[in-house]
Amino acid sequence: MKREEYIADEIVVKRAKAAVEIALEKKKALDIPVIVYDRITQAIYQENRDGTRVEVGKKMRKGRYSEQIGKEA
């Protein structure tokens, strides 16, 4: 592939965000619960169509993957 044929990073991010929005709207239309991660509380929730949230789990590890590997070695 030539350099001119690549897609810019901004366009890739824009398309990825749009794909996620479409998937969420599709799940809402089909009345399928959505799994959401809350960065503030670091918990995983199941969000129903009526807006109710049920906590499914918590974040298990802290730090980045490379930091976790460094501690084990």
Biopython code that builds the backbone (N, CA, C, O; Angstrom):
import numpy as np
from Bio.PDB.StructureBuilder import StructureBuilder

atoms = [
    (1, "MET", "N", (0.827, -1.189, 0.000)),
    (1, "MET", "CA", (0.000, 0.000, 0.000)),
    (1, "MET", "C", (0.870, 1.251, 0.000)),
    (1, "MET", "O", (1.905, 1.316, 0.664)),
    (2, "LYS", "N", (0.436, 2.202, -0.735)),
    (2, "LYS", "CA", (1.151, 3.467, -0.761)),
    (2, "LYS", "C", (0.695, 4.326, 0.407)),
    (2, "LYS", "O", (-0.380, 4.118, 0.969)),
    (3, "ARG", "N", (1.511, 5.271, 0.753)),
    (3, "ARG", "CA", (1.215, 6.162, 1.879)),
    (3, "ARG", "C", (-0.075, 6.948, 1.641)),
    (3, "ARG", "O", (-0.778, 7.270, 2.599)),
    (4, "GLU", "N", (-0.395, 7.258, 0.401)),
    (4, "GLU", "CA", (-1.586, 8.037, 0.087)),
    (4, "GLU", "C", (-2.869, 7.250, 0.334)),
    (4, "GLU", "O", (-3.942, 7.840, 0.461)),
    (5, "GLU", "N", (-2.770, 5.920, 0.403)),
    (5, "GLU", "CA", (-3.958, 5.084, 0.551)),
    (5, "GLU", "C", (-4.351, 4.867, 2.008)),
    (5, "GLU", "O", (-5.419, 4.314, 2.271)),
    (6, "TYR", "N", (-3.518, 5.288, 2.966)),
    (6, "TYR", "CA", (-3.829, 5.115, 4.375)),
    (6, "TYR", "C", (-4.887, 6.105, 4.827)),
    (6, "TYR", "O", (-5.024, 7.193, 4.267)),
    (7, "ILE", "N", (-5.632, 5.708, 5.850)),
    (7, "ILE", "CA", (-6.641, 6.587, 6.435)),
    (7, "ILE", "C", (-6.010, 7.297, 7.627)),
    (7, "ILE", "O", (-5.259, 6.686, 8.387)),
    (8, "ALA", "N", (-6.307, 8.563, 7.790)),
    (8, "ALA", "CA", (-5.761, 9.337, 8.902)),
    (8, "ALA", "C", (-6.305, 8.812, 10.238)),
    (8, "ALA", "O", (-7.411, 8.274, 10.300)),
    (9, "ASP", "N", (-5.524, 8.972, 11.289)),
    (9, "ASP", "CA", (-5.917, 8.488, 12.615)),
    (9, "ASP", "C", (-7.228, 9.123, 13.095)),
    (9, "ASP", "O", (-8.050, 8.458, 13.724)),
    (10, "GLU", "N", (-7.414, 10.391, 12.799)),
    (10, "GLU", "CA", (-8.631, 11.074, 13.235)),
    (10, "GLU", "C", (-9.873, 10.447, 12.611)),
    (10, "GLU", "O", (-10.913, 10.332, 13.260)),
    (11, "ILE", "N", (-9.757, 10.046, 11.359)),
    (11, "ILE", "CA", (-10.887, 9.426, 10.666)),
    (11, "ILE", "C", (-11.174, 8.044, 11.246)),
    (11, "ILE", "O", (-12.333, 7.660, 11.399)),
    (12, "VAL", "N", (-10.113, 7.295, 11.571)),
    (12, "VAL", "CA", (-10.287, 5.970, 12.175)),
    (12, "VAL", "C", (-10.998, 6.092, 13.514)),
    (12, "VAL", "O", (-11.920, 5.326, 13.793)),
    (13, "VAL", "N", (-10.585, 7.047, 14.348)),
    (13, "VAL", "CA", (-11.213, 7.250, 15.657)),
    (13, "VAL", "C", (-12.663, 7.664, 15.488)),
    (13, "VAL", "O", (-13.532, 7.187, 16.218)),
    (14, "LYS", "N", (-12.934, 8.544, 14.539)),
    (14, "LYS", "CA", (-14.298, 9.009, 14.284)),
    (14, "LYS", "C", (-15.193, 7.850, 13.857)),
    (14, "LYS", "O", (-16.331, 7.742, 14.313)),
    (15, "ARG", "N", (-14.684, 6.990, 12.987)),
    (15, "ARG", "CA", (-15.460, 5.834, 12.527)),
    (15, "ARG", "C", (-15.687, 4.822, 13.646)),
    (15, "ARG", "O", (-16.764, 4.232, 13.740)),
    (16, "ALA", "N", (-14.679, 4.620, 14.493)),
    (16, "ALA", "CA", (-14.825, 3.681, 15.613)),
    (16, "ALA", "C", (-15.888, 4.168, 16.589)),
    (16, "ALA", "O", (-16.713, 3.379, 17.050)),
    (17, "LYS", "N", (-15.877, 5.454, 16.905)),
    (17, "LYS", "CA", (-16.887, 6.016, 17.807)),
    (17, "LYS", "C", (-18.279, 5.890, 17.210)),
    (17, "LYS", "O", (-19.235, 5.574, 17.919)),
    (18, "ALA", "N", (-18.397, 6.134, 15.913)),
    (18, "ALA", "CA", (-19.691, 6.006, 15.245)),
    (18, "ALA", "C", (-20.173, 4.554, 15.267)),
    (18, "ALA", "O", (-21.365, 4.302, 15.444)),
    (19, "ALA", "N", (-19.254, 3.598, 15.089)),
    (19, "ALA", "CA", (-19.631, 2.184, 15.121)),
    (19, "ALA", "C", (-20.130, 1.776, 16.495)),
    (19, "ALA", "O", (-21.081, 1.003, 16.606)),
    (20, "VAL", "N", (-19.499, 2.288, 17.543)),
    (20, "VAL", "CA", (-19.941, 1.984, 18.909)),
    (20, "VAL", "C", (-21.321, 2.577, 19.167)),
    (20, "VAL", "O", (-22.177, 1.921, 19.761)),
    (21, "GLU", "N", (-21.540, 3.808, 18.726)),
    (21, "GLU", "CA", (-22.853, 4.441, 18.903)),
    (21, "GLU", "C", (-23.944, 3.655, 18.182)),
    (21, "GLU", "O", (-25.036, 3.470, 18.719)),
    (22, "ILE", "N", (-23.655, 3.197, 16.975)),
    (22, "ILE", "CA", (-24.628, 2.415, 16.208)),
    (22, "ILE", "C", (-24.937, 1.102, 16.924)),
    (22, "ILE", "O", (-26.096, 0.694, 17.005)),
    (23, "ALA", "N", (-23.896, 0.438, 17.445)),
    (23, "ALA", "CA", (-24.099, -0.828, 18.162)),
    (23, "ALA", "C", (-24.937, -0.621, 19.413)),
    (23, "ALA", "O", (-25.801, -1.444, 19.717)),
    (24, "LEU", "N", (-24.697, 0.470, 20.148)),
    (24, "LEU", "CA", (-25.486, 0.753, 21.353)),
    (24, "LEU", "C", (-26.942, 1.043, 21.004)),
    (24, "LEU", "O", (-27.849, 0.567, 21.686)),
    (25, "GLU", "N", (-27.169, 1.818, 19.950)),
    (25, "GLU", "CA", (-28.534, 2.113, 19.523)),
    (25, "GLU", "C", (-29.257, 0.845, 19.076)),
    (25, "GLU", "O", (-30.448, 0.685, 19.343)),
    (26, "LYS", "N", (-28.553, -0.048, 18.405)),
    (26, "LYS", "CA", (-29.142, -1.310, 17.957)),
    (26, "LYS", "C", (-29.563, -2.153, 19.155)),
    (26, "LYS", "O", (-30.649, -2.733, 19.157)),
    (27, "LYS", "N", (-28.705, -2.222, 20.176)),
    (27, "LYS", "CA", (-29.040, -2.995, 21.373)),
    (27, "LYS", "C", (-30.236, -2.387, 22.098)),
    (27, "LYS", "O", (-31.093, -3.111, 22.605)),
    (28, "LYS", "N", (-30.294, -1.064, 22.147)),
    (28, "LYS", "CA", (-31.434, -0.408, 22.783)),
    (28, "LYS", "C", (-32.723, -0.701, 22.022)),
    (28, "LYS", "O", (-33.765, -0.939, 22.634)),
    (29, "ALA", "N", (-32.658, -0.684, 20.695)),
    (29, "ALA", "CA", (-33.840, -0.943, 19.879)),
    (29, "ALA", "C", (-34.326, -2.381, 20.036)),
    (29, "ALA", "O", (-35.529, -2.637, 19.988)),
    (30, "LEU", "N", (-33.401, -3.316, 20.222)),
    (30, "LEU", "CA", (-33.766, -4.726, 20.391)),
    (30, "LEU", "C", (-34.046, -5.087, 21.846)),
    (30, "LEU", "O", (-34.309, -6.248, 22.158)),
    (31, "ASP", "N", (-33.992, -4.099, 22.737)),
    (31, "ASP", "CA", (-34.233, -4.284, 24.168)),
    (31, "ASP", "C", (-33.250, -5.290, 24.781)),
    (31, "ASP", "O", (-33.627, -6.150, 25.577)),
    (32, "ILE", "N", (-31.981, -5.154, 24.387)),
    (32, "ILE", "CA", (-30.906, -5.986, 24.926)),
    (32, "ILE", "C", (-30.118, -5.127, 25.909)),
    (32, "ILE", "O", (-29.767, -3.995, 25.578)),
    (33, "PRO", "N", (-29.826, -5.636, 27.119)),
    (33, "PRO", "CA", (-29.050, -4.846, 28.073)),
    (33, "PRO", "C", (-27.631, -4.565, 27.550)),
    (33, "PRO", "O", (-27.052, -5.367, 26.817)),
    (34, "VAL", "N", (-27.098, -3.423, 27.943)),
    (34, "VAL", "CA", (-25.776, -2.991, 27.510)),
    (34, "VAL", "C", (-24.832, -3.069, 28.708)),
    (34, "VAL", "O", (-25.214, -2.718, 29.825)),
    (35, "ILE", "N", (-23.603, -3.526, 28.481)),
    (35, "ILE", "CA", (-22.603, -3.571, 29.533)),
    (35, "ILE", "C", (-21.756, -2.309, 29.426)),
    (35, "ILE", "O", (-21.211, -2.008, 28.364)),
    (36, "VAL", "N", (-21.646, -1.563, 30.542)),
    (36, "VAL", "CA", (-20.972, -0.271, 30.556)),
    (36, "VAL", "C", (-19.927, -0.260, 31.674)),
    (36, "VAL", "O", (-20.179, -0.753, 32.774)),
    (37, "TYR", "N", (-18.750, 0.306, 31.382)),
    (37, "TYR", "CA", (-17.704, 0.471, 32.393)),
    (37, "TYR", "C", (-17.673, 1.921, 32.829)),
    (37, "TYR", "O", (-17.554, 2.821, 31.998)),
    (38, "ASP", "N", (-17.780, 2.151, 34.125)),
    (38, "ASP", "CA", (-17.738, 3.499, 34.683)),
    (38, "ASP", "C", (-16.320, 3.761, 35.173)),
    (38, "ASP", "O", (-15.853, 3.099, 36.100)),
    (39, "ARG", "N", (-15.637, 4.712, 34.565)),
    (39, "ARG", "CA", (-14.245, 4.990, 34.921)),
    (39, "ARG", "C", (-14.110, 5.587, 36.310)),
    (39, "ARG", "O", (-13.102, 5.362, 36.980)),
    (40, "ILE", "N", (-15.094, 6.336, 36.752)),
    (40, "ILE", "CA", (-15.006, 7.002, 38.049)),
    (40, "ILE", "C", (-15.088, 5.978, 39.183)),
    (40, "ILE", "O", (-14.235, 5.968, 40.071)),
    (41, "THR", "N", (-16.099, 5.126, 39.157)),
    (41, "THR", "CA", (-16.260, 4.121, 40.210)),
    (41, "THR", "C", (-15.480, 2.848, 39.917)),
    (41, "THR", "O", (-15.353, 1.988, 40.789)),
    (42, "GLN", "N", (-14.961, 2.715, 38.709)),
    (42, "GLN", "CA", (-14.220, 1.546, 38.243)),
    (42, "GLN", "C", (-15.032, 0.262, 38.436)),
    (42, "GLN", "O", (-14.518, -0.764, 38.883)),
    (43, "ALA", "N", (-16.305, 0.357, 38.086)),
    (43, "ALA", "CA", (-17.206, -0.787, 38.183)),
    (43, "ALA", "C", (-17.836, -1.057, 36.822)),
    (43, "ALA", "O", (-17.927, -0.169, 35.975)),
    (44, "ILE", "N", (-18.263, -2.290, 36.631)),
    (44, "ILE", "CA", (-18.914, -2.703, 35.393)),
    (44, "ILE", "C", (-20.400, -2.830, 35.685)),
    (44, "ILE", "O", (-20.793, -3.485, 36.651)),
    (45, "TYR", "N", (-21.227, -2.205, 34.853)),
    (45, "TYR", "CA", (-22.669, -2.192, 35.051)),
    (45, "TYR", "C", (-23.388, -2.802, 33.860)),
    (45, "TYR", "O", (-22.919, -2.747, 32.724)),
    (46, "GLN", "N", (-24.538, -3.383, 34.157)),
    (46, "GLN", "CA", (-25.460, -3.799, 33.104)),
    (46, "GLN", "C", (-26.559, -2.743, 33.085)),
    (46, "GLN", "O", (-27.280, -2.571, 34.068)),
    (47, "GLU", "N", (-26.681, -2.045, 31.973)),
    (47, "GLU", "CA", (-27.645, -0.964, 31.868)),
    (47, "GLU", "C", (-28.819, -1.428, 31.018)),
    (47, "GLU", "O", (-28.655, -1.807, 29.858)),
    (48, "ASN", "N", (-30.003, -1.390, 31.614)),
    (48, "ASN", "CA", (-31.206, -1.807, 30.913)),
    (48, "ASN", "C", (-31.795, -0.652, 30.131)),
    (48, "ASN", "O", (-31.394, 0.499, 30.306)),
    (49, "ARG", "N", (-32.739, -0.960, 29.276)),
    (49, "ARG", "CA", (-33.333, 0.056, 28.398)),
    (49, "ARG", "C", (-34.062, 1.140, 29.194)),
    (49, "ARG", "O", (-34.096, 2.299, 28.783)),
    (50, "ASP", "N", (-34.644, 0.761, 30.332)),
    (50, "ASP", "CA", (-35.379, 1.743, 31.139)),
    (50, "ASP", "C", (-34.452, 2.641, 31.962)),
    (50, "ASP", "O", (-34.927, 3.527, 32.672)),
    (51, "GLY", "N", (-33.126, 2.421, 31.874)),
    (51, "GLY", "CA", (-32.171, 3.286, 32.552)),
    (51, "GLY", "C", (-31.638, 2.737, 33.865)),
    (51, "GLY", "O", (-30.745, 3.335, 34.465)),
    (52, "THR", "N", (-32.167, 1.618, 34.317)),
    (52, "THR", "CA", (-31.671, 1.037, 35.561)),
    (52, "THR", "C", (-30.299, 0.417, 35.334)),
    (52, "THR", "O", (-30.009, -0.121, 34.265)),
    (53, "ARG", "N", (-29.458, 0.506, 36.370)),
    (53, "ARG", "CA", (-28.107, -0.039, 36.295)),
    (53, "ARG", "C", (-27.925, -1.076, 37.398)),
    (53, "ARG", "O", (-28.282, -0.843, 38.552)),
    (54, "VAL", "N", (-27.370, -2.212, 37.029)),
    (54, "VAL", "CA", (-27.073, -3.274, 37.977)),
    (54, "VAL", "C", (-25.573, -3.516, 37.916)),
    (54, "VAL", "O", (-25.026, -3.766, 36.842)),
    (55, "GLU", "N", (-24.901, -3.444, 39.072)),
    (55, "GLU", "CA", (-23.460, -3.669, 39.091)),
    (55, "GLU", "C", (-23.161, -5.140, 38.851)),
    (55, "GLU", "O", (-23.705, -6.016, 39.524)),
    (56, "VAL", "N", (-22.290, -5.399, 37.886)),
    (56, "VAL", "CA", (-21.939, -6.763, 37.513)),
    (56, "VAL", "C", (-20.593, -7.155, 38.124)),
    (56, "VAL", "O", (-20.408, -8.303, 38.527)),
    (57, "GLY", "N", (-19.659, -6.217, 38.194)),
    (57, "GLY", "CA", (-18.342, -6.528, 38.722)),
    (57, "GLY", "C", (-17.531, -5.288, 38.979)),
    (57, "GLY", "O", (-17.963, -4.174, 38.681)),
    (58, "LYS", "N", (-16.347, -5.482, 39.537)),
    (58, "LYS", "CA", (-15.412, -4.390, 39.812)),
    (58, "LYS", "C", (-14.118, -4.638, 39.051)),
    (58, "LYS", "O", (-13.869, -5.743, 38.568)),
    (59, "LYS", "N", (-13.317, -3.620, 38.952)),
    (59, "LYS", "CA", (-12.015, -3.733, 38.319)),
    (59, "LYS", "C", (-11.138, -4.627, 39.191)),
    (59, "LYS", "O", (-11.052, -4.428, 40.403)),
    (60, "MET", "N", (-10.488, -5.609, 38.573)),
    (60, "MET", "CA", (-9.726, -6.581, 39.344)),
    (60, "MET", "C", (-8.293, -6.129, 39.617)),
    (60, "MET", "O", (-7.768, -6.368, 40.705)),
    (61, "ARG", "N", (-7.666, -5.489, 38.657)),
    (61, "ARG", "CA", (-6.267, -5.113, 38.794)),
    (61, "ARG", "C", (-6.104, -3.613, 38.661)),
    (61, "ARG", "O", (-6.935, -2.930, 38.064)),
    (62, "LYS", "N", (-5.023, -3.118, 39.223)),
    (62, "LYS", "CA", (-4.709, -1.704, 39.090)),
    (62, "LYS", "C", (-3.446, -1.550, 38.267)),
    (62, "LYS", "O", (-2.571, -2.415, 38.298)),
    (63, "GLY", "N", (-3.349, -0.468, 37.543)),
    (63, "GLY", "CA", (-2.163, -0.189, 36.756)),
    (63, "GLY", "C", (-2.251, -0.744, 35.349)),
    (63, "GLY", "O", (-3.189, -1.457, 34.992)),
    (64, "ARG", "N", (-1.264, -0.401, 34.577)),
    (64, "ARG", "CA", (-1.189, -0.868, 33.200)),
    (64, "ARG", "C", (-0.650, -2.285, 33.157)),
    (64, "ARG", "O", (-0.064, -2.769, 34.126)),
    (65, "TYR", "N", (-0.850, -2.943, 32.034)),
    (65, "TYR", "CA", (-0.400, -4.325, 31.873)),
    (65, "TYR", "C", (1.118, -4.415, 32.020)),
    (65, "TYR", "O", (1.626, -5.337, 32.658)),
    (66, "SER", "N", (1.840, -3.464, 31.435)),
    (66, "SER", "CA", (3.300, -3.499, 31.523)),
    (66, "SER", "C", (3.769, -3.325, 32.959)),
    (66, "SER", "O", (4.788, -3.896, 33.346)),
    (67, "GLU", "N", (3.046, -2.549, 33.753)),
    (67, "GLU", "CA", (3.396, -2.377, 35.161)),
    (67, "GLU", "C", (3.138, -3.654, 35.949)),
    (67, "GLU", "O", (3.894, -3.980, 36.863)),
    (68, "GLN", "N", (2.081, -4.375, 35.606)),
    (68, "GLN", "CA", (1.767, -5.630, 36.301)),
    (68, "GLN", "C", (2.815, -6.686, 36.006)),
    (68, "GLN", "O", (3.199, -7.437, 36.902)),
    (69, "ILE", "N", (3.285, -6.761, 34.776)),
    (69, "ILE", "CA", (4.310, -7.726, 34.392)),
    (69, "ILE", "C", (5.619, -7.410, 35.113)),
    (69, "ILE", "O", (6.321, -8.321, 35.552)),
    (70, "GLY", "N", (5.947, -6.131, 35.234)),
    (70, "GLY", "CA", (7.187, -5.714, 35.907)),
    (70, "GLY", "C", (7.223, -6.122, 37.369)),
    (70, "GLY", "O", (8.288, -6.442, 37.898)),
    (71, "LYS", "N", (6.065, -6.114, 38.030)),
    (71, "LYS", "CA", (5.991, -6.477, 39.454)),
    (71, "LYS", "C", (6.174, -7.989, 39.636)),
    (71, "LYS", "O", (6.738, -8.434, 40.636)),
    (72, "GLU", "N", (5.698, -8.765, 38.675)),
    (72, "GLU", "CA", (5.789, -10.219, 38.798)),
    (72, "GLU", "C", (7.214, -10.718, 38.576)),
    (72, "GLU", "O", (7.624, -11.718, 39.166)),
    (73, "ALA", "N", (7.964, -10.025, 37.730)),
    (73, "ALA", "CA", (9.307, -10.504, 37.382)),
    (73, "ALA", "C", (10.312, -10.295, 38.471)),
    (73, "ALA", "O", (11.479, -10.652, 38.311)),
]
sb = StructureBuilder()
sb.init_structure("model")
sb.init_model(0)
sb.init_chain("A")
sb.init_seg("    ")
for serial, (resi, resn, name, xyz) in enumerate(atoms, 1):
    if name == "N":
        sb.init_residue(resn, " ", resi, " ")
    sb.init_atom(name, np.array(xyz, "f"), 0.0, 1.0, " ", f" {name:<3s}", serial, name[0])
structure = sb.get_structure()
